[in-house]
Amino acid sequence: MKEAQFVEHALQNFANSEILVRLPSLGLNDCWLVSGGLFQSVWNVLTHRDITHGIKDYDVFYFDPDTSWEAEDEVINRGIALFADLGVDVEIRNQARVHLWYAEKFGSAYPPLKSSCEGIDRFLAPACMVGLQSDHAVYAQHGFSDIETMTLRPNRAPNFKADLYLAKAARWKEQWPELTVIAP
């Protein structure tokens, strides 16, 4: 799969297209629509399912050196208002803050990130490691072959957790039985 085909398939999902159109109005730095809403839309095109089948939420990453909870909460609330009419769950997170809450939520340390793309690189599987900006710039360090072949393999990033990987893999396998899951 080529980058252009990935973008074309992902943008068949109205939520992806509309989120990307609206994101610039939030004025966020290093801002990306990432992961599930993108690669799962592509899986739905490839398997001839409804374009929103199995998509739990749409994740937006941005990077702001203001790591205060208040600053991120203000962005989250503006995003809730901006995307309310779409009828989908849009989760917006400042990647500069992840290291501040990760240990409490997941039980292990998480090194501070320097960009949103570093956050994308920490996803549990290469198939998940994609981002799209409003101008349709693409970030896909590992390319699109795992998305195209519907292969889920572990990403050995510093924060990899086999139990989380297996839980996501099980949920996704229920939604997309064609998925090939490689054990951690």
TATABEL-V894713 format. One record per residue. N is the residue number from 0. RES is the residue in three letters. PHI is phi as a letter, one per 30 degrees, with the letter a starting at -180 (NA if undefined). D_CENTER is the distance of its C-alpha to the mean C-alpha in whole Angstrom. Layout:
N&RES&PHI&D_CENTER, N&RES&PHI&D_CENTER
//
This chain:
0&MET&NA&19, 1&LYS&d&19, 2&GLU&e&17, 3&ALA&d&18, 4&GLN&d&18, 5&PHE&e&14, 6&VAL&d&14, 7&GLU&e&17, 8&HIS&d&15, 9&ALA&d&12, 10&LEU&d&14, 11&GLN&d&17, 12&ASN&d&14, 13&PHE&e&16, 14&ALA&d&13, 15&ASN&e&11, 16&SER&e&14, 17&GLU&d&16, 18&ILE&e&13, 19&LEU&d&13, 20&VAL&d&17, 21&ARG&d&17, 22&LEU&e&15, 23&PRO&e&18, 24&SER&d&20, 25&LEU&d&18, 26&GLY&i&19, 27&LEU&c&16, 28&ASN&d&17, 29&ASP&h&14, 30&CYS&c&12, 31&TRP&b&8, 32&LEU&d&6, 33&VAL&b&3, 34&SER&i&2, 35&GLY&e&5, 36&GLY&e&7, 37&LEU&d&7, 38&PHE&d&8, 39&GLN&d&10, 40&SER&d&12, 41&VAL&d&13, 42&TRP&e&14, 43&ASN&d&16, 44&VAL&d&18, 45&LEU&d&19, 46&THR&c&20, 47&HIS&i&22, 48&ARG&c&20, 49&ASP&e&19, 50&ILE&e&16, 51&THR&c&15, 52&HIS&e&16, 53&GLY&i&14, 54&ILE&d&11, 55&LYS&d&11, 56&ASP&a&9, 57&TYR&b&7, 58&ASP&c&5, 59&VAL&b&7, 60&PHE&c&8, 61&TYR&b&12, 62&PHE&b&14, 63&ASP&b&18, 64&PRO&d&21, 65&ASP&d&22, 66&THR&c&20, 67&SER&d&22, 68&TRP&d&21, 69&GLU&d&23, 70&ALA&d&21, 71&GLU&d&18, 72&ASP&d&19, 73&GLU&d&21, 74&VAL&d&18, 75&ILE&e&16, 76&ASN&d&19, 77&ARG&d&19, 78&GLY&d&16, 79&ILE&e&17, 80&ALA&d&20, 81&LEU&d&19, 82&PHE&c&16, 83&ALA&e&19, 84&ASP&d&21, 85&LEU&d&18, 86&GLY&i&18, 87&VAL&b&14, 88&ASP&d&12, 89&VAL&c&10, 90&GLU&c&9, 91&ILE&c&10, 92&ARG&b&11, 93&ASN&d&13, 94&GLN&d&12, 95&ALA&d&16, 96&ARG&c&16, 97&VAL&e&14, 98&HIS&d&18, 99&LEU&d&20, 100&TRP&b&18, 101&TYR&e&17, 102&ALA&d&20, 103&GLU&d&21, 104&LYS&d&18, 105&PHE&c&18, 106&GLY&i&21, 107&SER&b&21, 108&ALA&d&21, 109&TYR&b&18, 110&PRO&d&19, 111&PRO&e&18, 112&LEU&c&16, 113&LYS&c&17, 114&SER&a&14, 115&SER&d&11, 116&CYS&d&11, 117&GLU&d&12, 118&GLY&d&10, 119&ILE&d&7, 120&ASP&d&10, 121&ARG&c&11, 122&PHE&e&8, 123&LEU&d&11, 124&ALA&b&11, 125&PRO&e&11, 126&ALA&d&10, 127&CYS&d&7, 128&MET&d&7, 129&VAL&b&7, 130&GLY&b&7, 131&LEU&b&9, 132&GLN&c&12, 133&SER&e&14, 134&ASP&d&17, 135&HIS&i&15, 136&ALA&d&15, 137&VAL&c&12, 138&TYR&c&11, 139&ALA&a&11, 140&GLN&e&14, 141&HIS&c&14, 142&GLY&i&15, 143&PHE&b&14, 144&SER&d&17, 145&ASP&d&15, 146&ILE&d&13, 147&GLU&d&17, 148&THR&d&18, 149&MET&h&16, 150&THR&c&17, 151&LEU&c&15, 152&ARG&b&16, 153&PRO&d&16, 154&ASN&c&14, 155&ARG&d&17, 156&ALA&d&16, 157&PRO&e&18, 158&ASN&c&16, 159&PHE&e&16, 160&LYS&b&17, 161&ALA&e&19, 162&ASP&d&19, 163&LEU&d&15, 164&TYR&e&14, 165&LEU&d&17, 166&ALA&d&17, 167&LYS&d&13, 168&ALA&e&15, 169&ALA&d&18, 170&ARG&d&16, 171&TRP&d&14, 172&LYS&d&18, 173&GLU&d&19, 174&GLN&d&17, 175&TRP&b&18, 176&PRO&e&21, 177&GLU&d&21, 178&LEU&d&18, 179&THR&c&20, 180&VAL&c&19, 181&ILE&c&20, 182&ALA&d&21, 183&PRO&d&20
//
